[in-house]
Amino acid sequence: MDFRNDIRRARQVLEDIAGIPVVSSRAPSYSITSETLWAFEILGEEGFQFDSSIFPIVHDNYGIPNAPRFPYVKRLKSSIGSLQVNRMGHALS
């Protein structure tokens, strides 16, 4: 399986259970790192508006130490435009 198919399947399951559109994402174990920022492009193309997959710390398995500590907008290369990135526990305004 690839990332795009995985998020499509997971999103469909959640939407079927909740009965509402899923527009937010968080990768397991905060697994979006400096090496996997390409995932944001796919999330944007798939219609996600928010993500909370980045944790601004140094860790051997996850984290982007220089990431902003507060919510920010990630500009995307695709025509989608942007994705709001939010650390868990912070509200987006």
C-alpha positions as CSV (number, residue, x, y, z in Angstrom):
1,M,0.0,0.0,0.0
2,D,1.1,3.6,-0.4
3,F,0.5,6.6,1.7
4,R,-2.3,8.1,-0.4
5,N,-4.3,4.8,-0.4
6,D,-3.7,4.4,3.3
7,I,-5.1,7.8,4.2
8,R,-8.1,7.4,1.8
9,R,-9.0,4.1,3.5
10,A,-8.5,5.4,7.0
11,R,-10.5,8.6,6.3
12,Q,-13.4,6.6,4.8
13,V,-13.6,4.4,7.9
14,L,-13.6,7.4,10.2
15,E,-16.2,9.2,8.1
16,D,-18.4,6.1,8.0
17,I,-18.2,5.8,11.8
18,A,-18.6,9.5,12.6
19,G,-21.0,10.5,9.9
20,I,-19.1,13.8,9.3
21,P,-16.3,14.8,6.9
22,V,-12.7,14.3,8.2
23,V,-10.6,17.3,7.4
24,S,-7.8,16.9,10.0
25,S,-4.9,14.5,10.1
26,R,-2.2,13.3,12.5
27,A,0.3,10.7,11.5
28,P,0.9,7.8,13.9
29,S,3.8,8.5,16.3
30,Y,4.1,12.0,14.9
31,S,5.9,10.3,12.0
32,I,6.1,13.3,9.6
33,T,9.7,14.3,9.8
34,S,12.1,16.5,7.8
35,E,12.4,13.5,5.4
36,T,8.7,13.0,4.9
37,L,7.4,16.5,4.4
38,W,6.2,15.3,1.0
39,A,3.2,13.9,2.9
40,F,1.8,17.4,3.3
41,E,1.3,17.7,-0.5
42,I,-0.7,14.5,-0.6
43,L,-2.8,15.5,2.4
44,G,-3.6,18.8,0.7
45,E,-4.4,17.1,-2.6
46,E,-6.7,14.8,-0.6
47,G,-8.6,17.7,0.9
48,F,-7.2,17.7,4.4
49,Q,-7.1,21.2,5.9
50,F,-5.3,20.6,9.2
51,D,-2.5,18.4,10.4
52,S,-0.9,17.9,13.8
53,S,1.8,15.4,12.9
54,I,4.9,17.5,13.7
55,F,6.3,17.7,17.2
56,P,9.1,20.4,17.5
57,I,11.6,18.3,19.5
58,V,14.8,16.2,19.0
59,H,13.9,12.5,19.2
60,D,15.3,9.5,17.5
61,N,12.0,8.4,15.9
62,Y,10.1,11.6,15.3
63,G,10.1,15.4,15.6
64,I,11.4,18.4,13.6
65,P,13.4,20.4,16.1
66,N,13.2,23.7,14.2
67,A,9.5,23.5,13.6
68,P,7.4,26.3,15.0
69,R,6.0,25.7,18.5
70,F,2.7,27.2,17.6
71,P,0.1,26.7,14.8
72,Y,1.3,27.9,11.4
73,V,0.3,27.6,7.7
74,K,2.3,25.3,5.5
75,R,2.3,26.5,1.9
76,L,1.9,23.7,-0.6
77,K,3.3,23.3,-4.1
78,S,0.1,21.9,-5.4
79,S,-2.8,24.0,-6.5
80,I,-4.6,23.2,-3.1
81,G,-2.8,26.2,-1.5
82,S,-2.0,25.6,2.2
83,L,-2.4,23.2,5.1
84,Q,-2.7,24.5,8.7
85,V,-0.2,22.7,10.9
86,N,-1.0,22.5,14.6
87,R,0.8,20.9,17.5
88,M,-1.5,18.8,19.6
89,G,-3.1,20.8,22.4
90,H,-3.1,24.2,20.6
91,A,-6.2,25.6,19.1
92,L,-6.1,27.2,15.6
93,S,-7.5,30.6,15.4
